[in-house]
Amino acid sequence: MLVAGGALVAGCGGEEPPAQTLTLRVVTKPGVVEFDKKRLSASAGRIEFELINEKRKGHNIRIHTGDVCCFRPGSKDIGGTRTIGTGRTRAIVNLDPGTYTYLCSTGGYWRTQHGTLVVR
C-alpha cells in the first residue's frame, strides 16, 4: 500500500474504505504510444489505478506530484503499478486534493504516454 499526503483512514471495524477505480488502457497510433485518456478526475482518498496492456512491451502507470509532465524539478514519483507486458495490473494510492501527472516510466514512453489527474 502506498501513501501520499497523509495516512490511510480506517473505516468501521478497522477496514479501509473502498477505493475508486480509474482504468487506463495502452493504445498505439502510428509512431505513438499513449494512454486512452489524457485527463482523469477523482475524489481525495484511496484511488485504485488499473492498467490494461494488450501490447507485448512493458508499460506501467506512475503517479507524480504536480501538473507539469514529466521528471521536472520538484516532481516526485509517489506510487503506481508495476511494469507489465500483456495483461492487467493494479495499485492503490492514497491522494490528497491537488493536481497530479500520471505517466508510463518505461522506455521513454512518458514523452507521449502521460496525462493529468485532478483530485478533488
Summary of the structure (lengths in Angstrom):
residues: 120
radius of gyration: 14.2
end to end distance: 21.0
largest distance: 51.2
contacts: 365
relative contact order: 0.28
helix: 5%
strand: 50%
